[in-house]
Amino acid sequence: MPSWESLLTFSVASLILIAIPGPSVLFVIGRSLAYGRRGGLLSVLGNGLGTLPLVAAVALGVGTIVAQSAVLFTVIKMLGAAYLVYLGIQAI
């Protein structure tokens, strides 16, 4: 059993991290302001559905394989960065 100090520290850190809006929350707020309630709700739905492939991959053990392979992790990071650059160019 963790000590009370550890539990208190963990609880305070958790509350701070929960209170700070992340990119998904900011995205939903922006879409809601631009497109109204329907756009905001569809953005929430899209964010939620977007996590399903990640959860499925981790459940199938892909997370463990990636965590143990530095090369594979680096390749995935570079592909993600390239995709973000592509999205940025498309947005311009």
N, C-alpha and C positions, 0 to 999 in steps of 0.2 A: 504494500500500500504506500503510495507516495505521501510525502509529508504535506502538512497543511500549507506551508509556504509555497511548495511546488504547485499544489492545486490552485492556490490563489493567483500565483504568477501566470499559470496557464490560462486561467479563467479571464484575467484582465487582458492578456495578449489576444485571446480569442475574441473577446468583445470588441477590442480595438480593430482587429482585422475584419470582423463582420460589419462594423459600422462604416468602414471606408468603402465607398462605392468602387467597384471594379469596372473593367471595360465593358462587360455585358450590361451592367446597370446603366452606365453612361450611354451605351448604344441604344438601349430601350427608351431611355428618357429622350434622347435626340430624335428617335423615330416617332415617339409619341407626340413630341412638339411639332414635328414636321407633318405627320400624317394622321394625327388624332388617335383616339382610343383603339380603333381597329388596327391601325399600323403598329401601335405599341404591343397589343396582344399577339399579333402575328409574329412580332419580333421575339417576344417571350417564348412562343411556341417553337420558333426556329432555333433559338438558343438551346431550349430543352432537347429538341430532337437532334441537334448537332452533337450533344454529348453521348448519345446512344452508341455510335460506332466506337468511340473511345472506351466506353465501359465494356462493350463486347470484346474489344481487342485485349484489354487488361484481363478480363475474365478468361480469355483463351490462353493467357500466358505471354503475350507479346511484350508486356511491360517488363517482365523479368529478363527476357532475351535482350531487349534494348538496354536495360540497366547494366547488364554484364558485358556488353560489347561497346567499347568506346568508339570504334570505327563506325558501327551502325548508328549510334547516337549522333555522331558528327554528321553523317550523311543525312539523317532525318532533319537535323537542325539546318543544314545548308539548303535542303529542298524546301523547308518551311520559309526560310529567308528569301529564296528565289520566288516563291509563290507570293509572298508579301510585296516584293518589288513589282511583280507582274500586276497584282491588284492595284498598286499605287499608280502604275503607268496607265492602266485602264481607267482609273478614276480621273486622271488628268485629261 
